[in-house]
């Protein structure tokens, strides 16, 4: 029984990280209908920012981390202004393809600036483990989980309670109607990318802490795709639920059935769910009236 | 105005003259280039922009630094400097094949190349045999070097390496602690990681009386292996061996630490704790740098001296060169050292061929034959190369342990058991 609880706990913790990455994808899709394939590379940049500010420049953590978030926002804005904005009005496939281009571009830039070597991040999180009734939790993963929840909470409040959040929700529904109501759709796009950049950077820092900082981190972004598809591309709660569900399922399968199946479990689950609910668990079903 | 035109006989003579010149020109004997070239080109290719970039980058740095030393102080190849031509394959097979195609057309005809990855080594195996180009590869994949051809491994194979560790853990650790070895293998779900999950290794594990209580994999992109570690805890393992690299060992160390199972003290036999062992590529300074204190006490096999051994002549030379070129800690790793040893060996062999048989006989076939003569050859003490026609890979290693953030040998050089694919034994 303890083992079963341990697998579920592991799944929750890892799922928190998937949820964080998935949030970055959903934020952009919700506003712009563009699936951001560059999320993994944006996370990698976040980890490199953290290494640069705290290790290379020796800034204190209380200064370095906020600077990383500002860097993430700036990165998101730059991507939107320089790469995505010129494609407004073009077929959506062009924008999606552009995110692939952005991914390769960010990879090349990271290699040019920081090289190819792997570096550890300095330890700024309290390490160790937490044990509750025999179930062990890694403190670093606990942080990831609660950070994902905190970001989700902040975003939920932002979207529900602020005028800007309302404007972003309106833009997500219909760009033309939003524009007709005086909402600057371009500014909403910029804000979405900036927010996504900050979320990606937060995820990247946590991943860099776990795995070290290197080009590899961009590949970890791929692990969140099943979470996004499962939860629904337009749903922020879906991203969180999808991430946690994927984490739990893969750990249960790995622990109870066979560890060799862990990698493919999320994809099998997504396949099954999409057959029944093509829009994901929390995705919006769009009805077009002719 | 009346225009002049060429009359027929003149036209025929002109055409005949042109054709004669063409025929004579093509048939003219080629002027043989000077047998002593201006420089000896050594080609190498590998992943410098993909997943294995960190390993290749250190090797390329080692190549550059060695070349500079060898040309300035090492005497060159019969006085001729070496130069390198590197091609980045990005970890992609098609890029490696293109790189090979270009490399094969280079002038003069290539004699030797160095590869750094298993997949391109496997893909190009037959080409090297056909084209008679000697290849020294850092990708110790059995599919690359067997059946024996023109590819020689510059490290002990993954299977022989775990064999050396098995010999140590049963012959030393188990005897000293009085404990049976209960082994869990947790490794990357890739060709590299699963290279040790072969019948030859499992049979050897059984033969040495080790109880293999768990066998599992994790993805290269896996964040956390606590689930696998939970199962390992339930299995009662006291050793966890992984065949991964860079952050792979760190992920396993972290999970063991998170589960309260990580044992840093080699001779502490508290039940429920696990000792850690990493494979050949994981027993590397980069793993230690990334893992920090988590790696303390971990052991592993390695066929090259470490950077913590300045008493070894080759290591002190490498340290001096790395200092001269301001190489940082991330470049002072196994692949840098391995490149030094491999290059020196190749250059020394070339010098021997030239001295005994002249420049005209310096080719891939002769280089291969010269390399086959190597028996306990120790390039500046860094490693030991012994090759034979049926086993073109080194067969000596030491067991290292992470002590105070450094890789320190805890055994002398030992002969690895022969765990080649059984059809080649």
Interface residues (C-beta under 8 A of the other chain):
Chain A: X3 X6 X7 X10 X11 X13 X14 X17 X108 X111 X115 X116 X117 X118 X119 X120 X123 X129 X131 X136 X137 X138 X141 X207 X210 X211 X212 X214 X215 X216 X219 X220 X222 X223 X251 X254 X255 X259 X260 X262 X263
Chain B: X48 X49 X50 X51 X53 X54 X56 X57 X58 X189 X216 X217 X218 X219 X220 X221 X222 X223 X224 X226 X227 X228 X230 X231 X234 X246 X247 X250 X251 X254 X255 X257 X258 X259 X260 X286 X289 X290 X291 X292 X328 X330 X331
